[in-house]
Amino acid sequence: MAPRLDSNARKRAILDAALPLFARKGFAATTTKEIAQAAGVSEALIFKHFPTKASLYEAIFLTCIDDDPEYDRLVALPPGTATLAQMIQGLVTHFVIEVPADPEERARHRLSIISLLDDGEFMRQVYEGIRSRFLPCFAASIAAATAAGDLVPGPIDTENGLWLAEHLCGMMATVCLSGGAVVPYPCGRPDLARQAIWFILRGIGLRDESIAAQERGGRFPFVPFAPPQDGGIHNDEPTPERPE
């Protein structure tokens, strides 16, 4: 006889079962009966954990943040230039490195596209969740970096800076959803991520010398590639769009 799952494990099983169904059929066409069958639980148990199908849909997105120890680490850091760099590095790493390589993450990202093609209501809820979780730390780090002289204030609103960074990274993940060659990036994915970090940090006003100092100090831990000494492109790994 299989061991009885505790409440958290049952909730996780429901989310794991719902993700591929929503990704394949969309929100409206997926029934709670199908989710219950896939998860091996009753519909009543689903509604015990998730009062509505919409709350289940939203949880698929937000639990991947709330269950990630890296999120807890980031928001616990003191506001400053280093924290700002690490937040952008984490955002880029997720969308540019992790999503293309992980089928489950691609399925979750596909859900966001489906929602936006529908009425967008569920992504509105997700974005509100992202805003409440990340904006306070992001805004405080922008202010601290400015006070330290590492960031030059410009015309970009702090909150819009967060959204523009998210939208850029989200689109970089979207072009990988087919798994085929779509964008002929002239470099490998780790260096692409590194360049995206530079692009975003420059865009929100961080000085080049401050970005370089963060990179030298290991603030880009998942993309530890220095620029080629000759200034040329370093194709460290093939991308899905540029197989070797």
Secondary structure, DSSP 8 states (H G I E B T S, - for coil): ------HHHHHHHHHHHHHHHHHHH-TTT--HHHHHHHHTS-HHHHHHH-SSHHHHHHHHHHHHHHT-HHHHHHHHS-SSHHHHHHHHHHHHIIIIIIHHH-HHHHHHHHHHHHHHHTT-HHHHHHHHHHHHHHHHHHHHHHHHHHHTTSB---SS-HHHHHHHHHHHHHHHHHTTTT-S--S--SS-HHHHHHHHHHHHHHHTTB-HHHHHHHHHTT-STT------TTS-----S-BTTB--
